[in-house]
């Protein structure tokens, strides 16, 4: 499938091997393989911060530099440069029992949690709550994403 799968926290983190799950606080040893193939891992918060800083900075230009040029069409078509080939697709999300924001947003699972009910994710959107269109301030770490909501997984090579 072009957009891949959306994973709940316990599945992405491979609960059987890490003990991480919904309503469970965990501090897994890094790197966390989770659902990634052997030799790859789910990125940590620190790894994503380094990525964002190297592609334009969190809340500055990172979103434009990470978005694929062909999947961001809601609410308007967004221009994306994608000079690094990261090619993030707007896969949407599963939130409060609804699938939403296809072509407008994607969230990537991080191996870091906030507390027993919430985890950290990288959010890339084509809109913000203050303006429509494609603002540059749309790639950031979100610290309070509920573990019962889904996110994509982008594996990093060990």
HUBEL-V691785 format. One record per residue. N is the residue number from 1. BURIAL is I if it has 16 or more other ideal C-beta (glycine too) atoms within 10 Angstrom, else O. Layout:
BEGIN
n=N burial=BURIAL
n=N burial=BURIAL
END
This chain:
BEGIN
n=1 burial=O
n=2 burial=O
n=3 burial=O
n=4 burial=O
n=5 burial=O
n=6 burial=I
n=7 burial=I
n=8 burial=I
n=9 burial=I
n=10 burial=I
n=11 burial=I
n=12 burial=I
n=13 burial=I
n=14 burial=I
n=15 burial=I
n=16 burial=O
n=17 burial=O
n=18 burial=I
n=19 burial=O
n=20 burial=I
n=21 burial=I
n=22 burial=O
n=23 burial=O
n=24 burial=O
n=25 burial=O
n=26 burial=O
n=27 burial=O
n=28 burial=I
n=29 burial=O
n=30 burial=O
n=31 burial=I
n=32 burial=I
n=33 burial=I
n=34 burial=I
n=35 burial=I
n=36 burial=I
n=37 burial=O
n=38 burial=O
n=39 burial=O
n=40 burial=I
n=41 burial=I
n=42 burial=I
n=43 burial=I
n=44 burial=I
n=45 burial=I
n=46 burial=O
n=47 burial=I
n=48 burial=I
n=49 burial=I
n=50 burial=O
n=51 burial=I
n=52 burial=I
n=53 burial=O
n=54 burial=O
n=55 burial=I
n=56 burial=I
n=57 burial=O
n=58 burial=I
n=59 burial=I
n=60 burial=I
n=61 burial=I
n=62 burial=I
n=63 burial=I
n=64 burial=I
n=65 burial=I
n=66 burial=I
n=67 burial=I
n=68 burial=I
n=69 burial=O
n=70 burial=O
n=71 burial=I
n=72 burial=I
n=73 burial=O
n=74 burial=I
n=75 burial=O
n=76 burial=O
n=77 burial=O
n=78 burial=I
n=79 burial=O
n=80 burial=I
n=81 burial=O
n=82 burial=I
n=83 burial=O
n=84 burial=O
n=85 burial=O
n=86 burial=I
n=87 burial=O
n=88 burial=I
n=89 burial=I
n=90 burial=I
n=91 burial=I
n=92 burial=I
n=93 burial=I
n=94 burial=I
n=95 burial=I
n=96 burial=O
n=97 burial=O
n=98 burial=O
n=99 burial=O
n=100 burial=O
n=101 burial=I
n=102 burial=I
n=103 burial=I
n=104 burial=I
n=105 burial=I
n=106 burial=I
n=107 burial=I
n=108 burial=I
n=109 burial=I
n=110 burial=I
n=111 burial=I
n=112 burial=I
n=113 burial=I
n=114 burial=I
n=115 burial=O
n=116 burial=O
n=117 burial=O
n=118 burial=I
n=119 burial=I
n=120 burial=I
n=121 burial=I
n=122 burial=I
n=123 burial=I
n=124 burial=I
n=125 burial=I
n=126 burial=I
n=127 burial=I
n=128 burial=O
n=129 burial=O
n=130 burial=O
n=131 burial=O
n=132 burial=O
n=133 burial=O
n=134 burial=I
n=135 burial=I
n=136 burial=O
n=137 burial=I
n=138 burial=I
n=139 burial=I
n=140 burial=I
n=141 burial=I
n=142 burial=O
n=143 burial=O
n=144 burial=O
n=145 burial=I
n=146 burial=O
n=147 burial=I
n=148 burial=I
n=149 burial=I
n=150 burial=I
n=151 burial=I
n=152 burial=I
n=153 burial=I
n=154 burial=I
n=155 burial=I
n=156 burial=O
n=157 burial=O
n=158 burial=O
END
